[in-house]
Amino acid sequence: MNSNDSFTKQVLKVALGMDYIKTEDVPNIELYMDQVTTFMDRHLESSKRYEDDKLLTKTMINNYTKNDLIPSPEKKKYSRNHMFLLTLIYYMKNIMSISDIRKLLGPVTEYTFNNERDFDMADVYSEIFNIVGKQSRDMVKDLVRKVKISETAFEGMAKTPEEQEYFKTFGFICMLCFDVYMKSQVIENLLDESDIFKNENKEERSKS
């Protein structure tokens, strides 16, 4: 196996091996704080970069409550709605600010926690991963395409196989970084300029 095949397999292993909390995984009972953190740690273990990483801590959950990302628990117990909301926050927090997450999730949190609609966070969560699942094949294809582009980029700069491997990895990561940057700019623009978030924008400015 040449280095290009090995590199592609490494990328695909990560992309295809990503796990997420399924709707049916979340227990239909209320949980105490320790049970919440234990559940998240067990079901998102594959997301850890290092073995001793903490995916969700008591401090994080308390901060989410203080910052109005999640409603306060009832009698120190977190509902199924809380669990799905915490999971969404976990996925979003590395690419969105706390204020942007609050702005995005605020309306749907109000709908589901106040029983204003005939759906709950489980329905919202399931629909999100339904639409993401439908485009996952295209996302994997895009990763393979970027790998192929990186293999021929920076030609003539490398003097050794090690340098060639570096430039290939460098180019691939740069493409991923730009992809994330561009999409984050789109996210921020939608949150800042879309009429549906105008009230939330006013509230954010009043708090600052």
N, C-alpha and C positions, 0 to 999 in steps of 0.2 A: 504494500500500500504506500503510495507516495504521500508527501506532506500535504498536498492540496486535498486529497481524499480524506486524510486524517483530520484536517482543519474543518472541512465541511461536516464530517461526522460529529465532531465536537460541538459545532454550532447547532446542528439538528438535535443532538442529544439533549441539549439544554432547552431548546424551543419545544420539542415534543414531550419532554419529561416534566414540564411545568404542571404542577397540581394546583387545584383550588378546592375550596370548601363547597361541596354540593348541597343543594337545598335539603335533601333528605338526611344529610349528616347532622344538621342542627337539631338538637333535642327539642321536643315540644313541651318543655318545662322551663320554669324560671331558674336561673343559676346565680349563685353568689359569685363575688369577684374572683376568688381563687379558682372556682370551677370554670369561669370564663377564660382566664389566662391559661389554664391547663388545657382547655379544649383547643384554643387557638394555637398553642405551642405544639400540640400533637398533630393537628390537621394541616399545619402550614410548615412543618419541619423541613420539607424539601426546599423551602424558600430561603433557609438560613445560608448565609455565606460562610459563617464560622460556627462551629459546634456550640459555643457558649453564647451565641447571639440570643437576645430576648426579643421576640416578635411583638408581644403586647404585654406591657407591665401595668401594675396598679396605678402608677404615677401617670402613665399615658392616658388611661381610661378616665382618671379623675380630671386631667387637663382637658380632655375632650368634653367632659360634662361642664367644666367651668367656662369653656369657650363656646358653649352652645352647639357643639357638633352632635351631641347625643342628649336626649332627655334624661333627667335624673332617674335612677332606678326606683322601683316601688319597694319600700321596706328592704333596701339593700339587695334586691334581687333584679337581675337583668332578664328581660323577656326575649322571646325569639326575634322580635323586631330589632331589639338592641343588637343581637348577635349578627344579623345580616348587615346592619348599619356599620358596626365595628369592622366587619370584613371589608366592606366597600371603602371605608376610610383607610384601612391597611393598604389596599391596592393603590389608592390615590395619593397617599401622603408623600411618596417619593418624587412625585412630579407636579403636585399642586400645593399651594400654600394652605394653611389652616383656614384663612379667611375665604379663599376661593372654594374650598371643600364645603365650608358652611353655606356659602352662597348657592352652590349647586345642589346640595342635599337638603337644604332647609325646607323648601316646599314639599318634597315628597315625604320628608320626616313628619311634617305637620299633618299631611293627609293620612299617613298610615298610623301614627301614634294617637291621633285624635278621632280615629274611626270615622272620618268624613267621607270615605270612599269604600267601595265594596272590594278592595284589595288591600293586601298588607305588604310588608317588606319582603316576604318570601316570594310573592308574585313579581315584584320589581326586580329582585335579585335573579330570579329564574329567567326573566326576559332579557336582562343584560347579558347573561352568559349564553343565552340562546342566540342572540345576534352576534356576539363575539365568536361563538363556535362556528357560525356559518362563514365567517371570513378568515378563520384560522388557517385554512389551506392556502389562501392567497398570501397571508403573512409569511408562512413558511417558504413559499415560492419566492417572495421578495428577499428573504434572507439568503437563499441559495443564489439568487441573481447578484446580490451585493458581494457574496463570497467570490463569484466568478469575476466580477469587476475588479475586486481587490487583488486578485491573482496576477493581473496584467498591469496594474497601476505601478507607478514609480520604476518602470523598466529602465535598466541601465544605471540605477543608483546603487544597487546592492553589489558588493564585491565578493560576498561569501554566502553560502546557503543560509547561515544564521541571520545575516542582514536581510536577505530576501524574505525570510520568514517574518522578521520584524516589520518590514515595510508592508507586507500583506496584511498582517494583523493591525498595524497602525491605520492603514487605509480603510479597512473594514470597520474598525471602531469609530473612526472619524465619520463615516457615512451614517452609522447608527446614531452618533451624537447629533449630527445635523438633522436627522430624521426626527429625533425626539425634540430638539430645539424648535424646529418648524411647527410641529404639532402642538407644542406647549404654547407657542405664540398664537396659534389659532384658538386654543382653549381660552387663553387670557382675553383675547379680543372678544370672543363670544360672551364671556362672563361680564366684561366691562361695557360692551356696546349694545348687546341685545336688549330689546324692550322688556322681555320677560324677567330680566334681572334688575331693572331700574330701581325698584323699591329696595332691594337688597343692597345695591350700590350706595343709595342714600344712607342706609343704616350703617354701612361700613364706614362712610366718611364721618358720620356723627359720632362714632365710637373713637375715631382717631384724634 
